[in-house]
Amino acid sequence: MKKILIVIEKGKDGIYSVYSPNTEFTVLNGQGATVEDAISDMKEALHEVIESYLEAGEDLPVELTGNIEFEYKYDVASLFNHFDEINLSSFARKNGMNESLLRKYKNGLAFASERQCRKIENGLHRLGQSLCAASL
């Protein structure tokens, strides 16, 4: 199974954009009012690209053959807007972060440094591990 990296970013206009920075032959992109809309737009564009190759009788680029899995990389604003079930106040406290600054990141009023991004990512991974270890 091939993995294609998809970057998700929230623009200053509030529109989400997704794109594939590492594909060699095909640029996949999409936009939407939500992350889901942007991903859906990109997947629709992918199907249209595949159809156009097939209709023209051309071989598909190798990166578009077989099963494709997408790996999503979010900017901070997109991540916290998409996963809005994450309580920012609690997340900030548990990860030693300033709640007000985290809200600014979410709303696109400030941008996280690489160090802050790693701190957020590590906190997300710890949360994910805790959730995976839980049972009812």
WOHU-V249884 format. One line per field, one symbol per residue. psi: psi as a letter, one per 40 degrees, with the letter a starting at -180 (. if undefined). A space follows every 10 residues. Layout:
psi=???
This chain:
psi=hihhhhhhih ideehhiiih eeidehhhii iididddddd dddddddddd dddddefihi ideeiahhhh hhhiiddddd ddgeehhddd dddeefihdd ddddddeeei hhiddddddd dddddddddd ddeii.
